Amino acid sequence: MFSNSFLRLVSQQIPGIRLLSTVSAEAPASNRYARPLNKMCGWQIQSYGSLDEVEHSDGLKMPVLTSPHQLLVKVTATSVNPIDVAMIKGYGASVLNTIRCKNGIEFPLTLGRDFCGEIVQKGLAVSSRDLDVGDEVWGVVPVHQQGCHAEYVVVDRYCLSRKPENLNRVDASAVLYAGLTAWSGLYLTGLFGNLLGAISPVGGGRGKKVLVLGASGGVGSLAVQMLLAEGAEVYATCSTDATEMIQNLGVTYVFDYNDPTHVQNLSRAGRFDIILDCAGKGTEYATAVPWRFEQYITFNSPVLKNIDENGFATGLYQNALSIVRNNVASVSKQNGLVKWGYFVPAPQGIAFLQNLVEKGKLLPIIEKTYTFDQISDAYQRVDAKHLRGKIVINYN
Ligand SMILES: NC(=O)c1ccc[n+]([C@@H]2O[C@H](COP(=O)([O-])OP(=O)(O)OC[C@H]3O[C@@H](n4cnc5c(N)ncnc54)[C@H](OP(=O)(O)O)[C@@H]3O)[C@@H](O)[C@H]2O)c1
């Protein structure tokens, strides 16, 4: 679709880009839409609101490299995460837009945080021995950048690596956003809170007792596999229909949260090294349940929401108050720290996940695959919740 001469032309017309870009790939063969050569198709929002805001266009501006450390990737598959739906509704707008507007990209906004694809152009600082045009890669897009629910995406070198050979592109597109969230919660947030008894970022969870709330979702289903691979003692909660699926992942202690006795039954398991909340329960839940723990780590952080709703100063104050209040309540019940976990686009995390995938110890659960033209249906599915693993968009 983009010839070498076209990409060279783009490089010459955009100030600075000639210094940054290198030889491009030969044009990808598909030519689904007739449109000007510097345009691509994709899905974007022009303002926040309902899911109806998401619009398809075949006239989106082709992204260009703005640093020698970046690569242009032709996306072949991508996943839809709850954050995509939340961002359509304005989640994180205050903080993320402050960063985005510095790059001049508040709207139109492209969603999409993880992908599989093929490198079509690379910056001069990316050595061909490291990654080259034509390589098949998997990667993530930081939340303040234009996403990958489009034909092409530009990302920094640290956000991607070669796709594991034993994963097809659909599976590869479904691992990194949820997987890096689980990895950072367990191995970064967990580590820093408990240096003496920690799980280290390169592994070492053997014998640790971890309870994963919401094991049936994208993050939870990867978290339990990571923990099992480490030799941790894994406990998991999920709804009735998902218990068999989680048992099939190898989790022995699966608790149906619809069963009123599950709270009591989990109390008998003793003290957990980590309770990892992948079910959106939040910080308050840490003190609402009778379970004992060294660390309670939730991915349902109120940080961006509080700032969205109350502005920077009040929002930050509320965040500080919330974490202090919950930790005081937790410690007063002889429990450990309550913390917020976040997606972190770290190359160490990508390497960690790659290693598990290549050893056959980690495989995403895919609930359903949609085509590129069906992205709005995929958003509707994620918005309806009760996901079982991941929702993926396969471009061909
Ligand atoms: N902070 C960050 O950087 C970050 C990054 C990624 C995700 N997150 C958050 O982390 C959470 C997990 O993300 P995800 O992508 O895995 O979401 P997801 O795919 O929607 O998974 C959530 C799972 O939890 C289950 N669930 C709901 N209520 C539950 C309960 N009371 N007990 C046990 N399971 C329950 C859901 O199924 P049922 O409703 O059918 O039970 C679903 O399978 C979400 O809240 C998401 O917003 C945060």
The ligand as an ORCA input file, in Angstrom:
! r2SCAN-3c Opt
* xyz 0 1
  N      -4.799      0.281     36.662
  C      -4.501     -0.134     35.435
  O      -3.499      0.300     34.830
  C      -5.372     -1.178     34.817
  C      -4.974     -1.823     33.654
  C      -5.785     -2.843     33.159
  C      -6.977     -3.160     33.798
  N      -7.334     -2.453     34.890
  C      -8.566     -2.806     35.619
  O      -8.368     -4.118     36.111
  C      -9.585     -4.828     36.120
  C      -9.414     -6.103     35.307
  O      -9.181     -5.774     33.956
  P      -9.573     -6.823     32.833
  O      -9.105     -6.300     31.553
  O      -9.178     -8.180     33.263
  O     -11.181     -6.718     32.929
  P     -12.217     -7.827     32.497
  O     -11.656     -8.590     31.358
  O     -13.521     -7.132     32.371
  O     -12.256     -8.851     33.736
  C     -12.906     -8.659     34.930
  C     -13.397    -10.042     35.373
  O     -13.791     -9.994     36.728
  C     -14.987    -10.786     36.872
  N     -15.675    -10.323     38.073
  C     -16.556     -9.309     38.208
  N     -16.944     -9.183     39.495
  C     -16.278    -10.137     40.183
  C     -16.233    -10.501     41.558
  N     -16.973     -9.878     42.469
  N     -15.409    -11.501     41.928
  C     -14.664    -12.165     41.015
  N     -14.683    -11.886     39.688
  C     -15.469    -10.862     39.287
  C     -15.726    -10.532     35.560
  O     -16.645    -11.561     35.231
  P     -18.126    -11.633     35.901
  O     -18.632    -10.226     36.001
  O     -18.962    -12.462     34.980
  O     -17.905    -12.281     37.205
  C     -14.574    -10.533     34.546
  O     -14.318    -11.831     34.075
  C     -10.630     -3.878     35.547
  O     -11.276     -3.254     36.641
  C      -9.805     -2.880     34.777
  O     -10.451     -1.640     34.672
  C      -6.570     -1.476     35.415
*
